[in-house]
Amino acid sequence: MKFDTLQQGISFYENYVRVSGFDTRLYSTKKRKSDGKISLKYCVCNKEGFRETPRLHAECKKKRPITRMGCKARMTLKLINDQVNYVIFSFHEGHTHPITTPNSAHYTKQSRNLTLAHKKYIMDNSRANIRATKSYRLMKERVAGYQDMAASVTDFKNF
């Protein structure tokens, strides 16, 4: 499959990820030395690889959950010889962990985003001294359930 730009290829993979029920992250990039143009871009499952061993220093105050499970799912985009288009160089869709069900797919990071309407609703409520959690619950009632929300409570709080 050919893409005119690198961003089109990444968007294609993000749409695939959203439908499939897992999250992704951009892993690594290789650039050509001659002109500095990106020649390879790796998009991987967010559970790819393993985290470093936790540091035992005094500055490490918060224990973080183990989220990486060595998943091999990835897509590699490569710049082809005409130096204009990108193609899918490699694609591996097997996962070493369970992916989300269609009922809970809206909780993945790829599916969550605050729309302009959400942002305006949060701002209007904050002017009326209604906090983010309460705004989230009111919005949930307005759209008839959590499954129709396009954001989480954390997204509401962080806005």
N, CA and C atoms as a LAMMPS dump frame, in Angstrom:
ITEM: TIMESTEP
0
ITEM: NUMBER OF ATOMS
477
ITEM: BOX BOUNDS ff ff ff
-5.0000000000000000e+02 5.0000000000000000e+02
-5.0000000000000000e+02 5.0000000000000000e+02
-5.0000000000000000e+02 5.0000000000000000e+02
ITEM: ATOMS id mol type element x y z
1 1 1 N 0.846 -1.172 0
2 1 2 C 0 0 0
3 1 3 C 0.893 1.237 0
4 2 1 N 0.592 2.214 -0.836
5 2 2 C 1.396 3.425 -0.964
6 2 3 C 0.713 4.597 -0.277
7 3 1 N 1.539 5.455 0.337
8 3 2 C 1.058 6.679 0.97
9 3 3 C 1.89 7.842 0.454
10 4 1 N 1.226 8.963 0.211
11 4 2 C 1.931 10.143 -0.303
12 4 3 C 2.842 10.767 0.757
13 5 1 N 2.404 10.727 2.014
14 5 2 C 3.204 11.289 3.098
15 5 3 C 3.311 10.281 4.228
16 6 1 N 4.248 10.513 5.1
17 6 2 C 4.419 9.66 6.273
18 6 3 C 3.211 9.763 7.194
19 7 1 N 2.67 10.964 7.344
20 7 2 C 1.516 11.171 8.23
21 7 3 C 0.291 10.392 7.747
22 8 1 N 0.113 10.245 6.437
23 8 2 C -0.998 9.452 5.914
24 8 3 C -0.85 7.987 6.31
25 9 1 N 0.369 7.471 6.275
26 9 2 C 0.616 6.094 6.678
27 9 3 C 0.358 5.884 8.162
28 10 1 N 0.785 6.841 8.97
29 10 2 C 0.552 6.753 10.414
30 10 3 C -0.945 6.84 10.708
31 11 1 N -1.654 7.718 10.02
32 11 2 C -3.106 7.846 10.204
33 11 3 C -3.825 6.561 9.812
34 12 1 N -3.362 5.914 8.737
35 12 2 C -3.933 4.645 8.326
36 12 3 C -3.804 3.608 9.44
37 13 1 N -2.617 3.517 10.033
38 13 2 C -2.392 2.544 11.105
39 13 3 C -3.217 2.893 12.342
40 14 1 N -3.344 4.175 12.657
41 14 2 C -4.153 4.576 13.803
42 14 3 C -5.627 4.231 13.608
43 15 1 N -6.133 4.35 12.386
44 15 2 C -7.513 3.945 12.108
45 15 3 C -7.67 2.436 12.251
46 16 1 N -6.696 1.685 11.76
47 16 2 C -6.704 0.229 11.914
48 16 3 C -6.706 -0.155 13.393
49 17 1 N -5.883 0.537 14.171
50 17 2 C -5.763 0.269 15.6
51 17 3 C -7.079 0.55 16.312
52 18 1 N -7.718 1.637 15.97
53 18 2 C -8.979 2.028 16.599
54 18 3 C -10.044 0.963 16.367
55 19 1 N -10.097 0.418 15.154
56 19 2 C -11.078 -0.613 14.826
57 19 3 C -10.71 -1.941 15.487
58 20 1 N -9.418 -2.239 15.565
59 20 2 C -8.964 -3.521 16.101
60 20 3 C -9.05 -3.613 17.615
61 21 1 N -8.972 -2.496 18.322
62 21 2 C -9.136 -2.527 19.762
63 21 3 C -7.852 -2.564 20.57
64 22 1 N -6.815 -1.882 20.126
65 22 2 C -5.61 -1.743 20.934
66 22 3 C -5.03 -0.361 20.698
67 23 1 N -4.039 0.006 21.487
68 23 2 C -3.403 1.312 21.369
69 23 3 C -2.053 1.175 20.691
70 24 1 N -1.569 2.274 20.173
71 24 2 C -0.299 2.272 19.469
72 24 3 C 0.585 3.403 19.972
73 25 1 N 1.843 3.309 19.625
74 25 2 C 2.763 4.411 19.882
75 25 3 C 3.798 4.416 18.769
76 26 1 N 4.357 5.582 18.514
77 26 2 C 5.412 5.704 17.512
78 26 3 C 6.715 5.32 18.192
79 27 1 N 7.409 4.343 17.642
80 27 2 C 8.543 3.747 18.336
81 27 3 C 9.874 4.358 17.934
82 28 1 N 10.233 4.269 16.692
83 28 2 C 11.562 4.68 16.299
84 28 3 C 11.535 5.216 14.875
85 29 1 N 12.556 5.977 14.555
86 29 2 C 12.686 6.58 13.232
87 29 3 C 14.129 6.426 12.772
88 30 1 N 14.297 6.156 11.499
89 30 2 C 15.633 6.15 10.912
90 30 3 C 15.641 7.173 9.793
91 31 1 N 16.667 8.026 9.799
92 31 2 C 16.798 9.063 8.784
93 31 3 C 17.994 8.76 7.895
94 32 1 N 17.888 9.225 6.669
95 32 2 C 19.025 9.096 5.758
96 32 3 C 20.052 10.166 6.082
97 33 1 N 21.316 9.806 5.989
98 33 2 C 22.377 10.766 6.282
99 33 3 C 22.518 11.807 5.18
100 34 1 N 22.181 11.431 3.959
101 34 2 C 22.405 12.338 2.828
102 34 3 C 21.534 13.588 2.892
103 35 1 N 20.228 13.414 3.161
104 35 2 C 19.347 14.585 3.166
105 35 3 C 18.523 14.725 4.439
106 36 1 N 18.647 13.806 5.375
107 36 2 C 17.931 13.903 6.643
108 36 3 C 16.464 13.52 6.566
109 37 1 N 16.023 12.975 5.45
110 37 2 C 14.628 12.573 5.281
111 37 3 C 14.39 11.241 5.988
112 38 1 N 13.217 11.083 6.569
113 38 2 C 12.883 9.859 7.298
114 38 3 C 12.763 8.711 6.303
115 39 1 N 13.54 7.655 6.52
116 39 2 C 13.499 6.51 5.617
117 39 3 C 12.706 5.347 6.202
118 40 1 N 12.686 5.189 7.518
119 40 2 C 11.906 4.136 8.184
120 40 3 C 11.201 4.718 9.396
121 41 1 N 9.946 4.333 9.592
122 41 2 C 9.183 4.748 10.772
123 41 3 C 8.48 3.52 11.316
124 42 1 N 8.662 3.257 12.603
125 42 2 C 8.068 2.095 13.25
126 42 3 C 6.878 2.531 14.102
127 43 1 N 5.722 1.911 13.879
128 43 2 C 4.532 2.107 14.707
129 43 3 C 4.277 0.775 15.395
130 44 1 N 4.242 0.771 16.722
131 44 2 C 4.136 -0.484 17.464
132 44 3 C 2.943 -0.446 18.413
133 45 1 N 2.565 -1.617 18.896
134 45 2 C 1.542 -1.732 19.934
135 45 3 C 2.089 -1.084 21.202
136 46 1 N 1.22 -0.466 21.995
137 46 2 C 1.718 0.21 23.19
138 46 3 C 2.233 -0.77 24.246
139 47 1 N 2.001 -2.051 24.072
140 47 2 C 2.514 -3.055 24.999
141 47 3 C 3.755 -3.753 24.438
142 48 1 N 4.383 -3.169 23.426
143 48 2 C 5.585 -3.726 22.816
144 48 3 C 6.762 -3.574 23.762
145 49 1 N 7.626 -4.577 23.775
146 49 2 C 8.851 -4.509 24.569
147 49 3 C 8.609 -4.675 26.056
148 50 1 N 9.648 -4.386 26.837
149 50 2 C 9.584 -4.46 28.291
150 50 3 C 10.208 -3.202 28.858
151 51 1 N 9.699 -2.748 29.991
152 51 2 C 10.265 -1.571 30.646
153 51 3 C 11.58 -1.937 31.317
154 52 1 N 12.369 -0.906 31.555
155 52 2 C 13.602 -1.102 32.294
156 52 3 C 13.256 -1.536 33.712
157 53 1 N 14.209 -2.159 34.383
158 53 2 C 13.974 -2.528 35.77
159 53 3 C 13.798 -1.255 36.589
160 54 1 N 12.912 -1.279 37.559
161 54 2 C 12.671 -0.06 38.334
162 54 3 C 13.915 0.389 39.081
163 55 1 N 14.107 1.689 39.109
164 55 2 C 15.251 2.239 39.824
165 55 3 C 15.02 2.155 41.327
166 56 1 N 16.045 1.895 42.049
167 56 2 C 15.937 1.773 43.494
168 56 3 C 16.491 3.008 44.194
169 57 1 N 16.363 4.158 43.56
170 57 2 C 16.858 5.395 44.129
171 57 3 C 15.764 6.077 44.942
172 58 1 N 16.173 7.042 45.7
173 58 2 C 15.223 7.786 46.53
174 58 3 C 14.262 8.621 45.688
175 59 1 N 14.679 9.027 44.478
176 59 2 C 13.829 9.876 43.65
177 59 3 C 12.648 9.115 43.034
178 60 1 N 12.695 7.777 43.014
179 60 2 C 11.625 6.96 42.455
180 60 3 C 10.581 6.717 43.543
181 61 1 N 9.612 7.625 43.662
182 61 2 C 8.64 7.574 44.753
183 61 3 C 7.377 6.817 44.386
184 62 1 N 7.045 6.783 43.114
185 62 2 C 5.775 6.21 42.701
186 62 3 C 6 4.887 41.973
187 63 1 N 5.333 3.841 42.423
188 63 2 C 5.403 2.571 41.724
189 63 3 C 4.439 2.633 40.543
190 64 1 N 4.92 2.22 39.397
191 64 2 C 4.101 2.256 38.201
192 64 3 C 3.726 0.833 37.8
193 65 1 N 2.52 0.667 37.283
194 65 2 C 2.105 -0.684 36.896
195 65 3 C 2.889 -1.178 35.682
196 66 1 N 2.998 -2.478 35.573
197 66 2 C 3.673 -3.085 34.427
198 66 3 C 2.695 -3.072 33.258
199 67 1 N 3.054 -2.349 32.212
200 67 2 C 2.16 -2.229 31.059
201 67 3 C 2.73 -2.875 29.81
202 68 1 N 4.009 -3.08 29.765
203 68 2 C 4.631 -3.665 28.573
204 68 3 C 4.679 -5.183 28.717
205 69 1 N 4.315 -5.88 27.649
206 69 2 C 4.211 -7.332 27.707
207 69 3 C 4.959 -8.037 26.583
208 70 1 N 5.822 -7.341 25.89
209 70 2 C 6.597 -7.968 24.825
210 70 3 C 5.797 -8.244 23.564
211 71 1 N 4.793 -7.458 23.285
212 71 2 C 3.946 -7.654 22.11
213 71 3 C 4.749 -7.389 20.834
214 72 1 N 4.489 -8.165 19.808
215 72 2 C 5.233 -8.052 18.552
216 72 3 C 4.45 -7.329 17.453
217 73 1 N 3.24 -6.865 17.734
218 73 2 C 2.435 -6.198 16.706
219 73 3 C 3.089 -4.88 16.317
220 74 1 N 3.287 -4.682 15.006
221 74 2 C 3.928 -3.462 14.531
222 74 3 C 3.695 -3.286 13.044
223 75 1 N 3.912 -2.054 12.603
224 75 2 C 3.912 -1.735 11.188
225 75 3 C 5.124 -0.842 10.927
226 76 1 N 5.822 -1.123 9.851
227 76 2 C 6.983 -0.318 9.477
228 76 3 C 6.698 0.352 8.14
229 77 1 N 6.865 1.662 8.108
230 77 2 C 6.721 2.426 6.876
231 77 3 C 8.111 2.733 6.333
232 78 1 N 8.283 2.547 5.017
233 78 2 C 9.591 2.755 4.411
234 78 3 C 9.453 3.688 3.213
235 79 1 N 10.403 4.588 3.09
236 79 2 C 10.47 5.486 1.94
237 79 3 C 11.003 4.703 0.748
238 80 1 N 10.239 4.715 -0.347
239 80 2 C 10.689 3.943 -1.505
240 80 3 C 11.633 4.786 -2.365
241 81 1 N 12.215 4.164 -3.352
242 81 2 C 13.319 4.758 -4.107
243 81 3 C 13.008 6.078 -4.785
244 82 1 N 11.759 6.32 -5.165
245 82 2 C 11.481 7.585 -5.842
246 82 3 C 11.454 8.768 -4.875
247 83 1 N 11.665 8.505 -3.593
248 83 2 C 11.811 9.515 -2.538
249 83 3 C 10.571 10.387 -2.351
250 84 1 N 9.422 9.885 -2.747
251 84 2 C 8.204 10.656 -2.586
252 84 3 C 7.185 9.887 -1.746
253 85 1 N 7.034 8.606 -2.021
254 85 2 C 5.986 7.812 -1.379
255 85 3 C 6.557 6.883 -0.311
256 86 1 N 5.684 6.551 0.651
257 86 2 C 5.999 5.572 1.681
258 86 3 C 5.149 4.338 1.444
259 87 1 N 5.701 3.184 1.737
260 87 2 C 4.975 1.924 1.622
261 87 3 C 5.066 1.183 2.95
262 88 1 N 4.132 0.254 3.145
263 88 2 C 4.192 -0.607 4.326
264 88 3 C 5.26 -1.649 4.05
265 89 1 N 6.353 -1.563 4.782
266 89 2 C 7.499 -2.436 4.579
267 89 3 C 7.312 -3.762 5.304
268 90 1 N 6.824 -3.694 6.539
269 90 2 C 6.529 -4.917 7.288
270 90 3 C 5.299 -4.685 8.144
271 91 1 N 4.559 -5.761 8.366
272 91 2 C 3.332 -5.676 9.153
273 91 3 C 3.174 -6.974 9.921
274 92 1 N 3.034 -6.874 11.223
275 92 2 C 2.822 -8.048 12.068
276 92 3 C 1.631 -7.745 12.952
277 93 1 N 0.588 -8.577 12.857
278 93 2 C -0.619 -8.262 13.611
279 93 3 C -0.849 -9.135 14.841
280 94 1 N 0.006 -10.095 15.123
281 94 2 C -0.165 -10.963 16.276
282 94 3 C 0.156 -10.265 17.588
283 95 1 N -0.686 -10.467 18.582
284 95 2 C -0.496 -9.867 19.9
285 95 3 C -0.214 -10.955 20.93
286 96 1 N 0.53 -10.608 21.962
287 96 2 C 0.816 -11.547 23.044
288 96 3 C -0.034 -11.236 24.266
289 97 1 N -1.047 -10.43 24.099
290 97 2 C -1.928 -10.022 25.191
291 97 3 C -3.338 -9.926 24.639
292 98 1 N -4.346 -9.997 25.507
293 98 2 C -5.713 -9.843 25.001
294 98 3 C -5.976 -8.394 24.588
295 99 1 N -6.681 -8.217 23.488
296 99 2 C -7.056 -6.872 23.063
297 99 3 C -8.451 -6.568 23.603
298 100 1 N -8.837 -5.325 23.544
299 100 2 C -10.11 -4.936 24.134
300 100 3 C -11.284 -5.46 23.318
301 101 1 N -12.392 -5.624 23.988
302 101 2 C -13.611 -6.057 23.322
303 101 3 C -14.269 -4.855 22.664
304 102 1 N -15.157 -5.074 21.709
305 102 2 C -15.838 -3.933 21.086
306 102 3 C -16.622 -3.077 22.08
307 103 1 N -17.098 -3.68 23.169
308 103 2 C -17.852 -2.91 24.169
309 103 3 C -16.97 -1.946 24.945
310 104 1 N -15.679 -2.245 25.075
311 104 2 C -14.794 -1.377 25.843
312 104 3 C -13.738 -0.684 24.979
313 105 1 N -13.88 -0.769 23.665
314 105 2 C -12.889 -0.161 22.764
315 105 3 C -12.864 1.356 22.875
316 106 1 N -13.958 1.955 23.321
317 106 2 C -13.989 3.414 23.424
318 106 3 C -13.147 3.93 24.588
319 107 1 N -12.617 3.049 25.43
320 107 2 C -11.757 3.467 26.533
321 107 3 C -10.281 3.547 26.136
322 108 1 N -9.909 3.065 24.966
323 108 2 C -8.51 3.115 24.558
324 108 3 C -8.104 4.553 24.262
325 109 1 N -6.819 4.842 24.384
326 109 2 C -6.33 6.206 24.174
327 109 3 C -6.58 6.694 22.756
328 110 1 N -6.522 5.791 21.797
329 110 2 C -6.743 6.184 20.405
330 110 3 C -8.175 6.666 20.181
331 111 1 N -9.122 6.135 20.94
332 111 2 C -10.527 6.493 20.742
333 111 3 C -10.962 7.687 21.578
334 112 1 N -10.194 8.021 22.604
335 112 2 C -10.577 9.127 23.484
336 112 3 C -10.032 10.436 22.959
337 113 1 N -10.897 11.399 22.838
338 113 2 C -10.448 12.749 22.515
339 113 3 C -11.555 13.732 22.855
340 114 1 N -11.151 14.89 23.3
341 114 2 C -12.113 15.935 23.629
342 114 3 C -12.46 16.709 22.37
343 115 1 N -13.733 16.763 22.067
344 115 2 C -14.178 17.548 20.931
345 115 3 C -14.318 19.005 21.363
346 116 1 N -14.559 19.853 20.412
347 116 2 C -14.767 21.261 20.708
348 116 3 C -15.994 21.447 21.607
349 117 1 N -17.019 20.632 21.398
350 117 2 C -18.224 20.704 22.228
351 117 3 C -17.923 20.334 23.683
352 118 1 N -17.081 19.295 23.868
353 118 2 C -16.682 18.908 25.227
354 118 3 C -15.935 20.054 25.909
355 119 1 N -14.994 20.661 25.19
356 119 2 C -14.188 21.728 25.771
357 119 3 C -15.056 22.925 26.168
358 120 1 N -16.01 23.272 25.309
359 120 2 C -16.903 24.381 25.613
360 120 3 C -17.772 24.051 26.822
361 121 1 N -18.252 22.809 26.904
362 121 2 C -19.076 22.361 28.02
363 121 3 C -18.282 22.44 29.332
364 122 1 N -17.034 21.996 29.311
365 122 2 C -16.181 22.044 30.504
366 122 3 C -15.955 23.491 30.93
367 123 1 N -15.666 24.359 29.97
368 123 2 C -15.419 25.772 30.287
369 123 3 C -16.67 26.452 30.843
370 124 1 N -17.816 26.179 30.24
371 124 2 C -19.072 26.764 30.732
372 124 3 C -19.374 26.302 32.153
373 125 1 N -19.152 25.023 32.406
374 125 2 C -19.398 24.499 33.749
375 125 3 C -18.389 25.034 34.761
376 126 1 N -17.145 25.222 34.35
377 126 2 C -16.154 25.739 35.294
378 126 3 C -16.468 27.186 35.67
379 127 1 N -17.033 27.943 34.739
380 127 2 C -17.457 29.312 35.069
381 127 3 C -18.594 29.309 36.083
382 128 1 N -19.381 28.228 36.087
383 128 2 C -20.487 28.098 37.039
384 128 3 C -20.059 27.326 38.289
385 129 1 N -18.755 27.17 38.503
386 129 2 C -18.172 26.451 39.644
387 129 3 C -18.602 24.988 39.712
388 130 1 N -18.735 24.373 38.571
389 130 2 C -19.001 22.933 38.504
390 130 3 C -17.693 22.267 38.106
391 131 1 N -17.19 21.397 38.952
392 131 2 C -15.885 20.772 38.749
393 131 3 C -15.919 19.742 37.606
394 132 1 N -14.738 19.273 37.224
395 132 2 C -14.598 18.389 36.071
396 132 3 C -15.315 17.058 36.256
397 133 1 N -15.232 16.466 37.436
398 133 2 C -15.882 15.179 37.676
399 133 3 C -17.388 15.302 37.551
400 134 1 N -17.939 16.341 38.125
401 134 2 C -19.382 16.577 38.033
402 134 3 C -19.788 16.862 36.582
403 135 1 N -18.961 17.616 35.869
404 135 2 C -19.224 17.893 34.453
405 135 3 C -19.238 16.598 33.646
406 136 1 N -18.315 15.705 33.968
407 136 2 C -18.254 14.419 33.276
408 136 3 C -19.536 13.618 33.509
409 137 1 N -19.985 13.583 34.749
410 137 2 C -21.212 12.832 35.066
411 137 3 C -22.431 13.45 34.39
412 138 1 N -22.493 14.775 34.355
413 138 2 C -23.611 15.449 33.682
414 138 3 C -23.578 15.171 32.177
415 139 1 N -22.397 15.196 31.584
416 139 2 C -22.273 14.9 30.16
417 139 3 C -22.664 13.462 29.872
418 140 1 N -22.31 12.548 30.778
419 140 2 C -22.682 11.138 30.613
420 140 3 C -24.191 10.984 30.567
421 141 1 N -24.906 11.702 31.418
422 141 2 C -26.37 11.651 31.418
423 141 3 C -26.931 12.263 30.145
424 142 1 N -26.259 13.267 29.651
425 142 2 C -26.721 13.96 28.449
426 142 3 C -26.604 13.089 27.199
427 143 1 N -25.527 12.279 27.112
428 143 2 C -25.327 11.441 25.933
429 143 3 C -25.804 10.004 26.144
430 144 1 N -26.438 9.727 27.247
431 144 2 C -27.087 8.432 27.529
432 144 3 C -26.12 7.298 27.829
433 145 1 N -24.984 7.575 28.455
434 145 2 C -24.132 6.491 28.926
435 145 3 C -22.656 6.688 28.652
436 146 1 N -21.844 5.931 29.404
437 146 2 C -20.396 6.014 29.272
438 146 3 C -19.922 5.537 27.903
439 147 1 N -20.645 4.573 27.31
440 147 2 C -20.199 4.03 26.028
441 147 3 C -20.25 5.063 24.91
442 148 1 N -21.021 6.129 25.072
443 148 2 C -21.102 7.168 24.048
444 148 3 C -20.201 8.36 24.346
445 149 1 N -19.501 8.32 25.457
446 149 2 C -18.567 9.402 25.79
447 149 3 C -17.296 9.216 24.963
448 150 1 N -16.747 10.29 24.476
449 150 2 C -15.518 10.221 23.684
450 150 3 C -14.303 10.602 24.516
451 151 1 N -14.468 10.654 25.832
452 151 2 C -13.378 11.055 26.719
453 151 3 C -13.572 10.392 28.072
454 152 1 N -12.547 10.482 28.919
455 152 2 C -12.616 9.926 30.262
456 152 3 C -12.635 11.062 31.283
457 153 1 N -12.844 10.702 32.54
458 153 2 C -12.812 11.701 33.604
459 153 3 C -11.449 12.382 33.651
460 154 1 N -10.405 11.614 33.459
461 154 2 C -9.048 12.165 33.466
462 154 3 C -8.876 13.191 32.347
463 155 1 N -9.441 12.903 31.183
464 155 2 C -9.367 13.875 30.087
465 155 3 C -10.081 15.165 30.469
466 156 1 N -11.225 15.039 31.143
467 156 2 C -11.955 16.225 31.596
468 156 3 C -11.136 17.005 32.629
469 157 1 N -10.486 16.29 33.533
470 157 2 C -9.692 16.967 34.577
471 157 3 C -8.448 17.631 34.002
472 158 1 N -7.826 17.008 33.02
473 158 2 C -6.591 17.533 32.464
474 158 3 C -6.793 18.675 31.484
475 159 1 N -8.036 18.909 31.071
476 159 2 C -8.274 20.011 30.156
477 159 3 C -8.214 21.261 30.94
